[in-house]
Amino acid sequence: MIVADVMALILGLWILMYLLDANRGNDLVRFIHHAADWLAGWSYDLFTFDEAWARVVSGYGLAAVVYLLIGHTIAGRLR
């Protein structure tokens, strides 16, 4: 469950950093962006909204929700 929470946290951080227009030259922002790209590789560009912010929120947000659901379901079954 903790792994799923950390993955969702990274994705949520990237969404927040994108919406707040964080400095992409910063090492922390770049690390979060690359990690989020890797985690949401399957869901990014799944939706084709005209606005870039909507694509980021939907693509990365969907991945975060799926990871949370799967992680918490597996943890609940193991408990």
C-alpha positions in Angstrom: 0.0 0.0 0.0 2.9 2.4 0.8 4.4 1.8 -2.7 1.1 2.7 -4.4 0.8 5.8 -2.2 4.3 6.9 -3.1 3.6 6.4 -6.8 0.4 8.4 -6.5 2.2 11.1 -4.6 4.8 11.5 -7.3 2.1 11.8 -9.9 0.1 14.2 -7.8 3.3 16.3 -7.2 3.9 16.5 -11.0 0.3 17.6 -11.6 0.7 20.3 -9.0 4.1 21.4 -10.3 2.7 21.6 -13.8 -0.3 23.6 -12.9 1.8 26.0 -10.8 4.3 26.3 -13.7 7.3 25.1 -11.7 10.8 25.8 -13.0 11.6 22.8 -15.2 15.3 23.6 -15.0 15.2 22.7 -11.3 16.7 19.3 -10.4 13.8 18.3 -8.1 11.2 19.3 -10.7 13.0 17.5 -13.4 13.3 14.3 -11.2 9.6 14.4 -10.4 8.7 15.0 -14.1 10.8 12.0 -15.3 9.5 9.7 -12.5 5.9 10.7 -13.3 6.5 10.2 -17.1 7.7 6.7 -16.3 4.8 5.9 -14.0 2.2 7.3 -16.3 3.7 6.1 -19.6 0.6 3.9 -20.2 -2.0 6.6 -19.5 -0.4 9.8 -20.7 -2.0 11.0 -24.0 -4.8 8.6 -23.5 -7.2 11.5 -23.7 -6.9 14.2 -26.4 -8.1 17.4 -24.8 -7.3 20.7 -26.5 -5.8 22.2 -23.4 -2.4 20.9 -22.2 -3.4 21.2 -18.5 -6.4 19.0 -19.1 -4.2 16.3 -20.7 -1.8 16.4 -17.8 -4.4 16.3 -15.2 -6.4 13.5 -16.9 -3.4 11.4 -18.0 -1.3 11.5 -14.8 -4.4 11.7 -12.5 -5.8 8.5 -14.1 -2.6 6.7 -13.4 -2.5 7.9 -9.8 -6.1 6.7 -9.2 -5.4 3.3 -10.8 -2.3 2.8 -8.7 -4.1 3.8 -5.5 -7.0 1.4 -6.3 -4.8 -1.5 -7.2 -2.4 -1.0 -4.3 -5.1 -0.6 -1.7 -7.1 -3.6 -3.1 -4.0 -5.8 -3.0 -3.1 -4.6 0.5 -6.7 -5.2 1.7 -6.6 -8.7 0.3 -3.3 -9.5 2.0 -4.5 -8.3 5.3 
